[in-house]
Amino acid sequence: MADKIKKKTFGINESASAVTSKGVKRAEKSSTAAANFEDWVKNRAYHIWQETGRPEGKDMEIWLQAEKEFNTKRNK
């Protein structure tokens, strides 16, 4: 009887482990995409800022322009 309980418990843990590792892989893939997006936008925003004479107080406007350019390129 004790062997059956151990086997059932092991099976549950094994299944939970598989589900958890799938979730981790999905989260890693998602966080990598987010990091790539943020890096691209950050670099593009910096270049826009330089190209426009390094204006003060335009950081949000420039960041949004870089995001818009990213989304336009991605959707082509």
N, CA, C and O atoms as CSV, one atom per row, in Angstrom:
chain,resi,resn,atom,element,x,y,z
A,1,MET,N,N,0.822,-1.193,0.000
A,1,MET,CA,C,0.000,0.000,0.000
A,1,MET,C,C,0.871,1.264,0.000
A,1,MET,O,O,0.581,2.227,-0.709
A,2,ALA,N,N,1.906,1.247,0.777
A,2,ALA,CA,C,2.796,2.409,0.842
A,2,ALA,C,C,3.457,2.657,-0.504
A,2,ALA,O,O,3.675,3.809,-0.880
A,3,ASP,N,N,3.784,1.580,-1.245
A,3,ASP,CA,C,4.401,1.735,-2.570
A,3,ASP,C,C,3.450,2.438,-3.534
A,3,ASP,O,O,3.879,3.278,-4.325
A,4,LYS,N,N,2.167,2.103,-3.474
A,4,LYS,CA,C,1.187,2.731,-4.360
A,4,LYS,C,C,1.074,4.226,-4.066
A,4,LYS,O,O,0.962,5.038,-4.984
A,5,ILE,N,N,1.103,4.573,-2.814
A,5,ILE,CA,C,1.007,5.983,-2.432
A,5,ILE,C,C,2.230,6.747,-2.933
A,5,ILE,O,O,2.099,7.855,-3.453
A,6,LYS,N,N,3.402,6.169,-2.780
A,6,LYS,CA,C,4.624,6.825,-3.240
A,6,LYS,C,C,4.600,7.005,-4.754
A,6,LYS,O,O,4.988,8.057,-5.262
A,7,LYS,N,N,4.147,5.985,-5.473
A,7,LYS,CA,C,4.104,6.075,-6.923
A,7,LYS,C,C,3.130,7.150,-7.372
A,7,LYS,O,O,3.423,7.917,-8.290
A,8,LYS,N,N,1.973,7.207,-6.725
A,8,LYS,CA,C,0.993,8.230,-7.091
A,8,LYS,C,C,1.545,9.622,-6.791
A,8,LYS,O,O,1.391,10.538,-7.599
A,9,THR,N,N,2.170,9.780,-5.666
A,9,THR,CA,C,2.738,11.067,-5.294
A,9,THR,C,C,3.830,11.447,-6.275
A,9,THR,O,O,3.912,12.605,-6.684
A,10,PHE,N,N,4.675,10.493,-6.664
A,10,PHE,CA,C,5.742,10.773,-7.616
A,10,PHE,C,C,5.168,11.213,-8.947
A,10,PHE,O,O,5.683,12.146,-9.564
A,11,GLY,N,N,4.119,10.562,-9.397
A,11,GLY,CA,C,3.483,10.925,-10.659
A,11,GLY,C,C,2.938,12.338,-10.634
A,11,GLY,O,O,3.055,13.063,-11.621
A,12,ILE,N,N,2.356,12.734,-9.541
A,12,ILE,CA,C,1.816,14.089,-9.408
A,12,ILE,C,C,2.954,15.104,-9.440
A,12,ILE,O,O,2.867,16.117,-10.134
A,13,ASN,N,N,4.007,14.836,-8.698
A,13,ASN,CA,C,5.145,15.768,-8.682
A,13,ASN,C,C,5.781,15.870,-10.052
A,13,ASN,O,O,6.185,16.953,-10.477
A,14,GLU,N,N,5.872,14.747,-10.744
A,14,GLU,CA,C,6.472,14.744,-12.076
A,14,GLU,C,C,5.631,15.589,-13.036
A,14,GLU,O,O,6.179,16.370,-13.815
A,15,SER,N,N,4.320,15.439,-12.984
A,15,SER,CA,C,3.435,16.227,-13.844
A,15,SER,C,C,3.525,17.709,-13.512
A,15,SER,O,O,3.582,18.548,-14.411
A,16,ALA,N,N,3.537,18.027,-12.248
A,16,ALA,CA,C,3.630,19.424,-11.831
A,16,ALA,C,C,4.946,20.023,-12.294
A,16,ALA,O,O,5.000,21.187,-12.692
A,17,SER,N,N,6.003,19.230,-12.244
A,17,SER,CA,C,7.304,19.700,-12.682
A,17,SER,C,C,7.292,20.008,-14.172
A,17,SER,O,O,7.858,21.015,-14.598
A,18,ALA,N,N,6.661,19.161,-14.966
A,18,ALA,CA,C,6.593,19.374,-16.411
A,18,ALA,C,C,5.801,20.641,-16.731
A,18,ALA,O,O,6.202,21.424,-17.593
A,19,VAL,N,N,4.692,20.841,-16.047
A,19,VAL,CA,C,3.876,22.037,-16.268
A,19,VAL,C,C,4.661,23.278,-15.876
A,19,VAL,O,O,4.627,24.286,-16.581
A,20,THR,N,N,5.364,23.208,-14.760
A,20,THR,CA,C,6.145,24.345,-14.293
A,20,THR,C,C,7.250,24.685,-15.282
A,20,THR,O,O,7.470,25.862,-15.570
A,21,SER,N,N,7.949,23.685,-15.810
A,21,SER,CA,C,9.036,23.981,-16.740
A,21,SER,C,C,8.497,24.564,-18.042
A,21,SER,O,O,9.160,25.404,-18.650
A,22,LYS,N,N,7.309,24.143,-18.489
A,22,LYS,CA,C,6.700,24.742,-19.682
A,22,LYS,C,C,6.376,26.208,-19.429
A,22,LYS,O,O,6.603,27.062,-20.285
A,23,GLY,N,N,5.848,26.486,-18.254
A,23,GLY,CA,C,5.521,27.860,-17.894
A,23,GLY,C,C,6.764,28.731,-17.810
A,23,GLY,O,O,6.741,29.897,-18.205
A,24,VAL,N,N,7.841,28.167,-17.299
A,24,VAL,CA,C,9.100,28.909,-17.195
A,24,VAL,C,C,9.640,29.217,-18.581
A,24,VAL,O,O,10.091,30.333,-18.835
A,25,LYS,N,N,9.600,28.233,-19.489
A,25,LYS,CA,C,10.087,28.457,-20.845
A,25,LYS,C,C,9.277,29.545,-21.533
A,25,LYS,O,O,9.836,30.397,-22.224
A,26,ARG,N,N,7.959,29.520,-21.346
A,26,ARG,CA,C,7.095,30.528,-21.942
A,26,ARG,C,C,7.422,31.907,-21.364
A,26,ARG,O,O,7.478,32.892,-22.100
A,27,ALA,N,N,7.637,31.976,-20.062
A,27,ALA,CA,C,7.965,33.248,-19.411
A,27,ALA,C,C,9.319,33.764,-19.876
A,27,ALA,O,O,9.490,34.966,-20.083
A,28,GLU,N,N,10.291,32.854,-20.040
A,28,GLU,CA,C,11.609,33.263,-20.511
A,28,GLU,C,C,11.522,33.832,-21.922
A,28,GLU,O,O,12.148,34.847,-22.229
A,29,LYS,N,N,10.747,33.175,-22.775
A,29,LYS,CA,C,10.586,33.638,-24.146
A,29,LYS,C,C,9.930,35.019,-24.164
A,29,LYS,O,O,10.331,35.901,-24.923
A,30,SER,N,N,8.926,35.188,-23.323
A,30,SER,CA,C,8.213,36.462,-23.244
A,30,SER,C,C,9.120,37.570,-22.719
A,30,SER,O,O,9.103,38.684,-23.243
A,31,SER,N,N,9.909,37.275,-21.692
A,31,SER,CA,C,10.786,38.302,-21.134
A,31,SER,C,C,11.909,38.655,-22.101
A,31,SER,O,O,12.371,39.796,-22.119
A,32,THR,N,N,12.354,37.693,-22.905
A,32,THR,CA,C,13.373,37.976,-23.920
A,32,THR,C,C,12.812,38.923,-24.970
A,32,THR,O,O,13.488,39.868,-25.377
A,33,ALA,N,N,11.590,38.678,-25.411
A,33,ALA,CA,C,10.957,39.555,-26.408
A,33,ALA,C,C,10.787,40.959,-25.834
A,33,ALA,O,O,11.010,41.950,-26.530
A,34,ALA,N,N,10.397,41.042,-24.584
A,34,ALA,CA,C,10.221,42.351,-23.942
A,34,ALA,C,C,11.556,43.078,-23.837
A,34,ALA,O,O,11.622,44.288,-24.051
A,35,ALA,N,N,12.608,42.357,-23.513
A,35,ALA,CA,C,13.937,42.967,-23.412
A,35,ALA,C,C,14.408,43.455,-24.777
A,35,ALA,O,O,14.983,44.538,-24.888
A,36,ASN,N,N,14.165,42.656,-25.820
A,36,ASN,CA,C,14.544,43.069,-27.175
A,36,ASN,C,C,13.797,44.329,-27.588
A,36,ASN,O,O,14.388,45.240,-28.169
A,37,PHE,N,N,12.505,44.388,-27.294
A,37,PHE,CA,C,11.687,45.569,-27.596
A,37,PHE,C,C,12.238,46.791,-26.872
A,37,PHE,O,O,12.443,47.843,-27.476
A,38,GLU,N,N,12.471,46.641,-25.586
A,38,GLU,CA,C,12.946,47.768,-24.786
A,38,GLU,C,C,14.324,48.239,-25.253
A,38,GLU,O,O,14.569,49.443,-25.333
A,39,ASP,N,N,15.220,47.307,-25.561
A,39,ASP,CA,C,16.548,47.683,-26.048
A,39,ASP,C,C,16.459,48.435,-27.368
A,39,ASP,O,O,17.125,49.453,-27.557
A,40,TRP,N,N,15.627,47.924,-28.288
A,40,TRP,CA,C,15.487,48.575,-29.587
A,40,TRP,C,C,14.943,49.991,-29.422
A,40,TRP,O,O,15.472,50.941,-29.999
A,41,VAL,N,N,13.894,50.120,-28.638
A,41,VAL,CA,C,13.262,51.432,-28.430
A,41,VAL,C,C,14.233,52.382,-27.730
A,41,VAL,O,O,14.321,53.556,-28.089
A,42,LYS,N,N,14.949,51.884,-26.748
A,42,LYS,CA,C,15.914,52.714,-26.020
A,42,LYS,C,C,16.986,53.250,-26.968
A,42,LYS,O,O,17.309,54.438,-26.943
A,43,ASN,N,N,17.530,52.371,-27.798
A,43,ASN,CA,C,18.556,52.808,-28.749
A,43,ASN,C,C,18.005,53.782,-29.784
A,43,ASN,O,O,18.649,54.779,-30.112
A,44,ARG,N,N,16.828,53.492,-30.288
A,44,ARG,CA,C,16.223,54.369,-31.295
A,44,ARG,C,C,15.887,55.733,-30.687
A,44,ARG,O,O,16.112,56.767,-31.316
A,45,ALA,N,N,15.356,55.734,-29.481
A,45,ALA,CA,C,15.022,56.994,-28.815
A,45,ALA,C,C,16.279,57.836,-28.605
A,45,ALA,O,O,16.248,59.056,-28.767
A,46,TYR,N,N,17.367,57.190,-28.249
A,46,TYR,CA,C,18.626,57.910,-28.065
A,46,TYR,C,C,19.067,58.564,-29.375
A,46,TYR,O,O,19.503,59.715,-29.390
A,47,HIS,N,N,18.950,57.814,-30.474
A,47,HIS,CA,C,19.343,58.362,-31.776
A,47,HIS,C,C,18.421,59.515,-32.204
A,47,HIS,O,O,18.883,60.520,-32.744
A,48,ILE,N,N,17.142,59.358,-31.960
A,48,ILE,CA,C,16.202,60.448,-32.279
A,48,ILE,C,C,16.558,61.685,-31.464
A,48,ILE,O,O,16.575,62.800,-31.984
A,49,TRP,N,N,16.839,61.478,-30.196
A,49,TRP,CA,C,17.196,62.588,-29.305
A,49,TRP,C,C,18.434,63.313,-29.825
A,49,TRP,O,O,18.475,64.544,-29.846
A,50,GLN,N,N,19.444,62.547,-30.243
A,50,GLN,CA,C,20.658,63.155,-30.788
A,50,GLN,C,C,20.371,63.885,-32.108
A,50,GLN,O,O,20.835,65.004,-32.328
A,51,GLU,N,N,19.595,63.225,-32.978
A,51,GLU,CA,C,19.292,63.799,-34.293
A,51,GLU,C,C,18.503,65.103,-34.196
A,51,GLU,O,O,18.598,65.958,-35.077
A,52,THR,N,N,17.733,65.252,-33.136
A,52,THR,CA,C,16.902,66.453,-32.982
A,52,THR,C,C,17.562,67.506,-32.092
A,52,THR,O,O,16.894,68.418,-31.605
A,53,GLY,N,N,18.858,67.381,-31.882
A,53,GLY,CA,C,19.594,68.411,-31.138
A,53,GLY,C,C,19.558,68.251,-29.635
A,53,GLY,O,O,19.785,69.222,-28.913
A,54,ARG,N,N,19.281,67.064,-29.143
A,54,ARG,CA,C,19.267,66.765,-27.703
A,54,ARG,C,C,18.345,67.692,-26.906
A,54,ARG,O,O,18.778,68.323,-25.941
A,55,PRO,N,N,17.091,67.771,-27.306
A,55,PRO,CA,C,16.165,68.684,-26.614
A,55,PRO,C,C,15.844,68.214,-25.192
A,55,PRO,O,O,15.783,67.016,-24.916
A,56,GLU,N,N,15.645,69.169,-24.315
A,56,GLU,CA,C,15.259,68.849,-22.937
A,56,GLU,C,C,13.738,68.795,-22.842
A,56,GLU,O,O,13.038,69.548,-23.518
A,57,GLY,N,N,13.238,67.903,-22.001
A,57,GLY,CA,C,11.803,67.823,-21.748
A,57,GLY,C,C,10.993,67.123,-22.825
A,57,GLY,O,O,9.763,67.160,-22.791
A,58,LYS,N,N,11.649,66.495,-23.767
A,58,LYS,CA,C,10.945,65.803,-24.852
A,58,LYS,C,C,11.098,64.290,-24.747
A,58,LYS,O,O,10.824,63.569,-25.706
A,59,ASP,N,N,11.536,63.809,-23.585
A,59,ASP,CA,C,11.844,62.389,-23.447
A,59,ASP,C,C,10.649,61.484,-23.724
A,59,ASP,O,O,10.799,60.468,-24.404
A,60,MET,N,N,9.480,61.822,-23.222
A,60,MET,CA,C,8.301,60.975,-23.443
A,60,MET,C,C,7.886,61.000,-24.913
A,60,MET,O,O,7.568,59.960,-25.489
A,61,GLU,N,N,7.890,62.166,-25.505
A,61,GLU,CA,C,7.530,62.305,-26.916
A,61,GLU,C,C,8.477,61.484,-27.803
A,61,GLU,O,O,8.038,60.797,-28.726
A,62,ILE,N,N,9.760,61.564,-27.514
A,62,ILE,CA,C,10.757,60.828,-28.296
A,62,ILE,C,C,10.614,59.324,-28.073
A,62,ILE,O,O,10.705,58.543,-29.020
A,63,TRP,N,N,10.391,58.922,-26.831
A,63,TRP,CA,C,10.213,57.500,-26.526
A,63,TRP,C,C,9.003,56.943,-27.286
A,63,TRP,O,O,9.077,55.866,-27.877
A,64,LEU,N,N,7.900,57.678,-27.267
A,64,LEU,CA,C,6.701,57.220,-27.971
A,64,LEU,C,C,6.918,57.163,-29.485
A,64,LEU,O,O,6.383,56.281,-30.156
A,65,GLN,N,N,7.690,58.086,-30.014
A,65,GLN,CA,C,8.023,58.049,-31.437
A,65,GLN,C,C,8.826,56.790,-31.757
A,65,GLN,O,O,8.579,56.136,-32.771
A,66,ALA,N,N,9.777,56.453,-30.906
A,66,ALA,CA,C,10.583,55.242,-31.113
A,66,ALA,C,C,9.707,53.990,-31.034
A,66,ALA,O,O,9.877,53.073,-31.838
A,67,GLU,N,N,8.773,53.937,-30.079
A,67,GLU,CA,C,7.850,52.799,-29.981
A,67,GLU,C,C,7.005,52.677,-31.246
A,67,GLU,O,O,6.789,51.580,-31.762
A,68,LYS,N,N,6.532,53.819,-31.734
A,68,LYS,CA,C,5.712,53.823,-32.946
A,68,LYS,C,C,6.513,53.289,-34.136
A,68,LYS,O,O,5.994,52.512,-34.937
A,69,GLU,N,N,7.773,53.705,-34.251
A,69,GLU,CA,C,8.627,53.209,-35.331
A,69,GLU,C,C,8.840,51.694,-35.217
A,69,GLU,O,O,8.833,50.983,-36.221
A,70,PHE,N,N,9.027,51.218,-34.001
A,70,PHE,CA,C,9.204,49.778,-33.779
A,70,PHE,C,C,7.967,49.020,-34.255
A,70,PHE,O,O,8.075,48.044,-34.998
A,71,ASN,N,N,6.805,49.472,-33.826
A,71,ASN,CA,C,5.561,48.795,-34.193
A,71,ASN,C,C,5.296,48.851,-35.690
A,71,ASN,O,O,4.769,47.899,-36.266
A,72,THR,N,N,5.659,49.961,-36.323
A,72,THR,CA,C,5.497,50.081,-37.775
A,72,THR,C,C,6.404,49.078,-38.492
A,72,THR,O,O,5.963,48.412,-39.428
A,73,LYS,N,N,7.638,48.963,-38.074
A,73,LYS,CA,C,8.583,48.016,-38.680
A,73,LYS,C,C,8.137,46.578,-38.452
A,73,LYS,O,O,8.235,45.738,-39.346
A,74,ARG,N,N,7.650,46.305,-37.254
A,74,ARG,CA,C,7.223,44.936,-36.905
A,74,ARG,C,C,6.005,44.496,-37.716
A,74,ARG,O,O,5.885,43.318,-38.055
A,75,ASN,N,N,5.110,45.417,-38.030
A,75,ASN,CA,C,3.875,45.073,-38.723
A,75,ASN,C,C,4.018,45.031,-40.236
A,75,ASN,O,O,3.048,44.720,-40.928
A,76,LYS,N,N,5.190,45.331,-40.769
A,76,LYS,CA,C,5.390,45.296,-42.221
A,76,LYS,C,C,5.599,43.886,-42.701
A,76,LYS,O,O,5.783,43.663,-43.897
